[in-house]
Amino acid sequence: MTLKVEQVSETTVMIRLGNKIDLALVPQLSALCERIRQHFGRGVVELIPAYTSVLVEVNVRLLSPDRLKTWVMNQGESLRVTDDAVGGKHVILPVYYHPSVGPDLAAVAEFAGVSEQEVIARHSQRTYTVCAIGFAPGFAFLASVDETIAMPRHTTPRHQIPAGSVGIAQQQTAVYPAASPAGWQIIGNCPKVLFNPRQSPMMPFDVGDTVRFEPMSESDYRAAGGQWWQD
């Protein structure tokens, strides 16, 4: 773990635990956020963990950036936690994998040189780590995709895709929580609502959690109110 702490604005501090993406660091970020919350309480306005770093926004009336920086640097290697001490949920997301809702499924199969069923197997049999949440509320960047199906994103994004679309972009995969433009390779659809501001929690996962996709039948997808692709 390579610890680096820097103030990036009057109210924010960036804490970096490494210089390159490492899935082993993601649970460490989650544990670090919890320690900061417990130690500084209302002095912390927001914590944004992502990949190898945590952006901390502070209430400067209660906590100065310098005080936070000093505390983090004094913690040093004690910030590292063992795998047994790292919590986190395991979330299972149902997915209907089919060209009718995954128009790029055939293209990914051709890219990998395998059948569409094999793409589905390779995508759904892995356990992914939530590395970051961004782009849109409830959009979780999940890693890492089997390298054989890790197809690059489209050169030109689509103008609109349905909510729930499951995409691949190189080593990452994600579910689009709402209808939006998209450049990722869409291979299926998840009918589960992934962001609801009227619920608590608003999302089923946090950074550091793990996710697995579970293939579902067309009948189950229809019963769950899944959305269909429209050209």
C-alpha positions in Angstrom: 0.0 0.0 0.0 1.4 3.4 -1.1 -0.2 6.1 1.0 -0.4 9.6 -0.3 -2.6 12.5 1.1 -3.1 15.8 -0.6 -5.5 18.8 -0.2 -7.3 19.4 -3.5 -9.5 22.3 -2.5 -10.5 24.4 0.6 -12.8 21.7 1.7 -11.6 18.4 0.2 -8.7 16.0 0.7 -7.7 13.2 -1.6 -6.3 10.0 0.1 -4.6 7.5 -2.3 -3.7 4.0 -1.3 -2.0 3.0 -4.5 -0.7 4.2 -7.9 -2.5 1.7 -10.1 -5.9 -0.1 -10.1 -5.8 -3.1 -7.7 -8.9 -4.9 -6.7 -7.3 -5.8 -3.4 -7.4 -2.1 -2.4 -11.1 -1.6 -3.0 -12.2 -3.3 0.3 -9.5 -1.3 2.0 -11.1 1.9 0.8 -14.5 0.9 2.3 -12.8 0.1 5.7 -11.0 3.5 5.6 -14.2 5.4 4.9 -15.8 3.7 8.0 -12.8 4.6 10.2 -12.9 8.2 9.0 -16.7 8.4 9.7 -16.3 7.0 13.2 -13.4 9.2 14.1 -14.5 12.5 12.8 -18.3 12.2 12.8 -20.0 15.4 11.6 -16.7 16.9 10.5 -17.1 14.8 7.4 -19.6 15.9 4.8 -19.0 13.3 2.2 -16.8 10.4 1.3 -16.3 9.2 -2.3 -14.2 6.0 -2.7 -13.2 4.9 -6.1 -10.6 2.3 -7.3 -7.5 3.4 -5.3 -8.6 6.6 -3.6 -11.0 8.3 -1.3 -12.1 12.0 -1.8 -13.1 13.4 1.6 -15.2 16.6 1.8 -15.0 18.2 5.3 -17.0 20.7 7.3 -14.2 23.2 7.9 -16.0 24.6 10.9 -15.5 21.2 12.6 -12.6 19.6 10.8 -9.7 21.3 9.0 -8.1 19.6 5.9 -4.7 19.8 7.7 -6.0 17.9 10.7 -7.5 15.2 8.5 -4.2 14.9 6.6 -2.2 14.6 9.7 -4.4 12.0 11.2 -4.3 9.9 8.0 -0.5 10.1 7.7 -0.1 9.2 11.4 -2.2 6.1 10.9 0.2 4.8 8.2 0.2 1.0 7.8 -2.4 0.7 10.5 -4.9 1.7 7.8 -4.4 -1.7 6.2 -7.0 -4.3 7.3 -7.0 -8.0 6.9 -9.5 -9.7 4.5 -11.3 -11.1 7.6 -11.9 -7.6 9.0 -13.3 -6.3 5.7 -17.1 -6.4 5.6 -19.2 -5.9 2.5 -22.4 -7.3 1.0 -22.7 -9.9 -1.7 -25.4 -8.8 -4.2 -26.9 -11.1 -6.8 -28.5 -9.4 -9.8 -30.8 -11.3 -12.2 -30.1 -10.8 -15.9 -31.9 -11.8 -19.0 -29.2 -12.5 -21.6 -30.7 -12.3 -25.1 -30.2 -10.4 -28.3 -33.7 -8.8 -27.9 -32.4 -6.9 -24.8 -28.6 -7.3 -25.5 -28.0 -6.2 -29.0 -24.2 -6.6 -28.7 -24.3 -10.2 -27.4 -23.5 -11.6 -30.8 -20.7 -9.1 -31.4 -19.1 -10.0 -28.1 -19.3 -13.7 -29.0 -17.6 -13.0 -32.3 -14.9 -10.9 -30.5 -14.2 -13.8 -28.1 -14.5 -16.5 -30.7 -17.1 -18.4 -28.7 -20.9 -19.0 -28.7 -23.3 -16.6 -27.2 -24.1 -19.1 -24.5 -20.4 -19.2 -23.6 -20.3 -15.4 -23.3 -23.2 -15.6 -20.9 -21.4 -18.3 -18.9 -18.2 -16.4 -18.7 -20.0 -13.2 -17.7 -22.3 -14.7 -15.1 -19.8 -17.1 -13.4 -17.5 -14.5 -12.1 -17.8 -12.5 -8.9 -17.2 -8.8 -9.4 -16.1 -6.1 -7.1 -17.8 -2.7 -6.9 -14.8 -0.4 -7.6 -16.7 2.9 -7.9 -20.1 4.4 -8.2 -20.5 7.3 -10.6 -21.6 8.4 -14.1 -25.2 8.2 -12.9 -26.8 7.5 -9.5 -26.7 3.8 -8.9 -24.2 3.1 -11.7 -21.6 0.7 -10.3 -18.3 0.1 -12.1 -17.7 -3.7 -11.6 -14.4 -5.5 -12.2 -13.0 -7.5 -13.6 -14.5 -9.1 -16.7 -13.1 -12.3 -18.1 -10.4 -11.1 -20.4 -11.7 -13.2 -23.3 -14.9 -11.2 -23.4 -13.4 -7.8 -22.4 -14.5 -6.1 -25.6 -13.8 -2.3 -25.9 -16.7 0.1 -25.9 -18.3 1.4 -29.1 -16.5 4.2 -30.9 -19.8 6.1 -31.2 -22.2 5.8 -28.2 -25.8 5.0 -28.7 -28.2 7.9 -28.0 -30.4 6.0 -25.6 -30.6 2.5 -24.1 -33.2 1.1 -21.7 -32.8 1.1 -18.0 -31.3 -2.1 -16.7 -29.0 -2.6 -19.7 -26.0 -4.7 -18.8 -22.8 -3.7 -20.6 -19.1 -4.5 -21.0 -16.3 -2.1 -21.6 -13.0 -3.9 -21.6 -12.3 -5.1 -18.0 -15.4 -3.5 -16.5 -19.1 -4.4 -16.5 -22.1 -2.4 -15.2 -25.8 -2.1 -15.2 -27.3 1.2 -16.4 -29.8 2.1 -13.7 -31.8 4.5 -16.0 -32.3 5.0 -19.6 -29.3 7.0 -20.9 -26.8 7.3 -23.7 -24.3 4.5 -23.6 -21.1 3.4 -25.3 -20.7 0.0 -23.6 -21.4 -3.4 -25.3 -24.9 -4.4 -24.2 -25.4 -8.1 -23.6 -28.5 -8.3 -21.5 -30.9 -6.6 -19.1 -31.4 -6.6 -15.3 -35.0 -5.8 -14.2 -34.0 -4.9 -10.6 -34.3 -1.2 -9.6 -30.8 -0.1 -8.7 -31.5 3.5 -7.6 -34.5 4.8 -5.7 -34.0 8.1 -3.8 -37.1 7.4 -1.7 -35.7 4.3 -0.2 -32.9 3.7 2.3 -30.5 2.6 1.3 -31.0 4.2 -2.2 -28.8 1.6 -3.9 -28.3 -2.2 -3.2 -24.5 -1.9 -3.1 -21.5 0.2 -2.0 -17.9 0.4 -3.1 -16.2 -2.7 -1.8 -19.3 -5.0 -2.1 -19.3 -7.9 -4.5 -21.8 -8.7 -7.3 -22.7 -11.8 -9.2 -25.1 -11.9 -12.2 -27.6 -14.7 -12.3 -29.1 -15.7 -15.7 -32.9 -15.6 -15.8 -35.5 -17.0 -18.2 -37.6 -14.9 -20.5 -40.8 -15.7 -18.6 -39.2 -14.6 -15.3 -37.9 -11.4 -17.0 -41.4 -10.6 -18.3 -42.9 -11.2 -14.9 -40.3 -8.9 -13.3 -41.4 -6.1 -15.6 -38.2 -6.0 -17.6 -37.7 -3.5 -20.4 -37.3 -4.4 -24.0 -35.0 -2.9 -26.6 -36.5 -0.6 -29.2 -34.6 0.4 -32.3 
